[in-house]
Amino acid sequence: KSMELHGSDEQKKKYLPELAKGAITAFCLSEPNAGPDVLSIKAKATPEADGDFYILNGEKQFITSADIAKYYIVFCKADKGPTCFIVDRETKGLTPGAPEKKLGIRSSKTCPVHFEDVKVPAENMLGQPGKGFRIALSVLDYGRLGVAAGALGIAEQAFTEAVEYTQNRVQFSQSISSFQATQFKFADMRIEIDSSRYLLYHALATAMSGARFSLEAA
């Protein structure tokens, strides 16, 4: 999404066809001491004297699909402020770390990524110098919609499983689903699930209209 929203025409022509065919991109923002707070990142991009290349050094943490990504969207401190770069996996000095041990979402690996003197062409800068903060926030808005949709799906399945369990669990010669206390709990659950759904649909509709949806996504 970051390339689609902020890439130059040349970058879109180069990368978007590959992404459409299945190439994976990893969004490298979080660090050991910085999450979505772009202004606190310590990874650094230093321009070479001729200005044709930048040298990236630092570490990113909790990066989704870092183990299989072909490209990395990397946020670094630069002379004009937080700046974003497109980095090819084969670039020397870029090393994904071992996957984290997670309790859930195990089909997607989450890994650290190390950058040691990674040389990136200046033409791989995504957006304008120092505008990384704006890029990160715009992409995170879309990411929050995906997280909300996943949470809604989990809640729906949990509700279905709970109903089935109470219908089959018998106490005092009747299923516990017939107890009013159990029914009250399900009513509250249904209200929260439906509220979540309509909040999500409202945020999606706002996004699709082209209007700003940061508040709705949050």
C-alpha positions as CSV (number, residue, x, y, z in Angstrom):
1,K,0.0,0.0,0.0
2,S,2.9,2.4,0.7
3,M,4.1,2.1,-2.8
4,E,0.7,2.6,-4.3
5,L,0.0,5.7,-2.2
6,H,3.5,7.3,-2.2
7,G,5.6,5.8,-5.0
8,S,6.7,7.7,-8.0
9,D,5.5,6.7,-11.4
10,E,8.8,5.0,-12.1
11,Q,8.6,3.1,-8.8
12,K,5.0,2.0,-9.4
13,K,5.9,0.7,-12.9
14,K,8.9,-1.2,-11.5
15,Y,7.4,-2.7,-8.3
16,L,3.6,-2.9,-8.5
17,P,3.5,-5.5,-11.3
18,E,5.7,-7.8,-9.2
19,L,3.6,-7.3,-6.1
20,A,0.5,-8.1,-8.1
21,K,2.1,-11.4,-9.1
22,G,2.7,-12.3,-5.5
23,A,6.0,-10.7,-4.4
24,I,5.9,-10.0,-0.7
25,T,6.8,-6.7,0.9
26,A,7.7,-6.3,4.6
27,F,6.9,-3.0,6.4
28,C,9.9,-2.2,8.5
29,L,8.9,0.4,11.1
30,S,9.0,-1.0,14.6
31,E,12.3,-1.2,16.5
32,P,13.4,-2.6,19.9
33,N,12.6,0.8,21.5
34,A,10.1,2.3,19.1
35,G,6.7,1.1,17.8
36,P,4.5,3.2,15.6
37,D,6.3,6.3,17.0
38,V,8.3,7.1,13.9
39,L,10.1,10.1,15.5
40,S,11.7,7.7,18.0
41,I,13.3,5.3,15.5
42,K,17.1,5.0,15.6
43,A,17.9,3.2,12.3
44,K,19.8,5.7,10.3
45,A,20.2,6.6,6.6
46,T,23.4,8.5,5.8
47,P,23.8,10.0,2.3
48,E,27.1,9.4,0.5
49,A,29.0,12.4,-0.6
50,D,27.7,12.3,-4.2
51,G,24.1,11.9,-3.0
52,D,23.5,9.0,-5.3
53,F,23.3,6.4,-2.5
54,Y,22.2,6.2,1.2
55,I,23.8,3.9,3.7
56,L,21.3,2.2,6.1
57,N,22.3,1.0,9.6
58,G,20.0,-0.2,12.4
59,E,17.6,-2.9,13.5
60,K,13.9,-3.5,13.0
61,Q,11.8,-5.8,15.2
62,F,8.5,-7.6,14.9
63,I,8.4,-7.4,11.1
64,T,5.7,-9.4,9.4
65,S,6.8,-11.8,6.7
66,A,10.4,-10.6,6.9
67,D,11.5,-14.1,6.3
68,I,9.9,-14.4,2.8
69,A,9.8,-10.7,1.7
70,K,11.4,-9.7,-1.6
71,Y,11.3,-6.0,-0.8
72,Y,11.4,-4.1,2.5
73,I,9.8,-0.7,3.2
74,V,12.3,0.7,5.6
75,F,11.9,3.8,7.8
76,C,15.1,5.6,9.0
77,K,16.4,8.8,10.5
78,A,17.9,11.0,7.8
79,D,19.3,14.6,7.7
80,K,15.8,16.0,6.9
81,G,13.9,13.8,9.3
82,P,12.3,10.3,9.1
83,T,12.6,9.0,5.5
84,C,11.4,5.9,3.8
85,F,13.3,3.6,1.4
86,I,12.6,0.5,-0.8
87,V,15.2,-2.1,-0.1
88,D,15.7,-5.3,-2.2
89,R,16.2,-8.5,-0.1
90,E,19.4,-9.3,-2.0
91,T,21.1,-6.0,-1.0
92,K,24.3,-6.8,0.9
93,G,24.1,-6.2,4.6
94,L,20.3,-6.9,5.0
95,T,19.7,-9.9,7.2
96,P,16.4,-11.2,8.5
97,G,16.6,-12.7,12.0
98,A,15.0,-15.8,13.5
99,P,11.2,-15.8,13.8
100,E,9.6,-14.8,17.1
101,K,7.8,-17.6,19.1
102,K,4.2,-16.5,19.0
103,L,1.0,-17.7,20.6
104,G,-1.2,-16.9,17.6
105,I,-1.1,-15.9,13.9
106,R,1.5,-18.6,13.5
107,S,1.1,-18.9,9.7
108,S,2.8,-15.5,9.3
109,K,6.3,-15.3,10.6
110,T,7.4,-12.2,12.6
111,C,11.1,-11.5,12.6
112,P,13.8,-8.9,13.3
113,V,15.7,-7.4,10.4
114,H,19.3,-6.2,10.7
115,F,20.8,-3.5,8.4
116,E,24.6,-3.2,8.4
117,D,26.0,-0.7,5.8
118,V,23.1,-1.4,3.4
119,K,23.7,0.6,0.3
120,V,20.5,1.9,-1.3
121,P,20.2,4.0,-4.4
122,A,18.7,7.5,-3.8
123,E,16.1,6.7,-6.4
124,N,14.7,4.0,-4.0
125,M,13.6,6.7,-1.6
126,L,9.8,6.4,-1.2
127,G,8.1,9.8,-1.1
128,Q,10.0,13.0,-0.2
129,P,13.0,13.3,2.2
130,G,11.8,13.8,5.8
131,K,8.2,12.7,5.0
132,G,8.4,9.2,6.5
133,F,6.1,10.1,9.4
134,R,3.3,10.9,7.1
135,I,3.9,7.8,5.0
136,A,3.9,5.5,8.1
137,L,0.7,7.0,9.5
138,S,-1.2,6.7,6.2
139,V,-0.2,3.0,5.8
140,L,-1.0,2.2,9.4
141,D,-4.5,3.4,8.9
142,Y,-5.1,0.7,6.3
143,G,-3.3,-1.9,8.5
144,R,-5.7,-1.1,11.4
145,L,-8.6,-2.0,9.1
146,G,-7.1,-5.4,8.5
147,V,-6.5,-6.0,12.2
148,A,-10.1,-5.1,13.0
149,A,-11.4,-7.5,10.3
150,G,-9.3,-10.3,11.8
151,A,-10.4,-9.6,15.3
152,L,-14.1,-9.5,14.2
153,G,-13.7,-12.9,12.5
154,I,-12.1,-14.4,15.7
155,A,-14.9,-13.0,17.8
156,E,-17.6,-14.4,15.5
157,Q,-16.0,-17.9,15.6
158,A,-15.5,-17.7,19.4
159,F,-19.2,-16.8,19.7
160,T,-20.2,-19.8,17.5
161,E,-18.0,-22.2,19.6
162,A,-19.4,-20.8,22.8
163,V,-23.0,-21.3,21.8
164,E,-22.4,-24.8,20.6
165,Y,-20.6,-25.7,23.9
166,T,-23.5,-24.4,26.0
167,Q,-26.1,-26.3,24.0
168,N,-24.2,-29.5,24.6
169,R,-23.2,-28.9,28.2
170,V,-25.8,-30.3,30.5
171,Q,-26.3,-29.4,34.2
172,F,-29.3,-30.0,36.4
173,S,-30.9,-32.1,33.5
174,Q,-30.8,-29.2,31.0
175,S,-28.3,-27.5,28.7
176,I,-26.7,-24.5,30.2
177,S,-27.7,-22.5,27.2
178,S,-31.2,-22.4,28.7
179,F,-30.0,-20.6,31.8
180,Q,-30.8,-16.9,31.8
181,A,-27.4,-16.0,33.1
182,T,-25.8,-17.6,30.1
183,Q,-28.3,-16.0,27.7
184,F,-27.4,-12.5,29.2
185,K,-23.7,-13.2,28.5
186,F,-24.5,-14.1,24.9
187,A,-26.6,-11.0,24.5
188,D,-23.8,-8.8,25.6
189,M,-21.4,-10.6,23.3
190,R,-23.7,-10.2,20.3
191,I,-24.0,-6.5,21.0
192,E,-20.2,-6.0,21.1
193,I,-19.6,-8.1,18.0
194,D,-22.3,-6.3,16.0
195,S,-21.0,-2.9,17.2
196,S,-17.5,-3.9,16.1
197,R,-18.8,-5.0,12.7
198,Y,-20.6,-1.7,12.0
199,L,-17.7,0.4,13.2
200,L,-15.5,-1.5,10.8
201,Y,-17.9,-1.2,7.9
202,H,-18.1,2.6,8.6
203,A,-14.3,2.9,8.6
204,L,-14.1,0.9,5.3
205,A,-16.8,3.0,3.7
206,T,-15.0,6.2,4.7
207,A,-11.8,4.9,3.3
208,M,-13.3,3.8,0.0
209,S,-14.9,7.3,-0.4
210,G,-11.5,8.8,-0.5
211,A,-12.0,10.8,2.7
212,R,-9.5,10.8,5.6
213,F,-10.3,7.9,7.9
214,S,-7.6,8.0,10.6
215,L,-10.1,8.5,13.4
216,E,-12.4,5.7,12.1
217,A,-9.5,3.3,11.7
218,A,-8.2,4.0,15.2
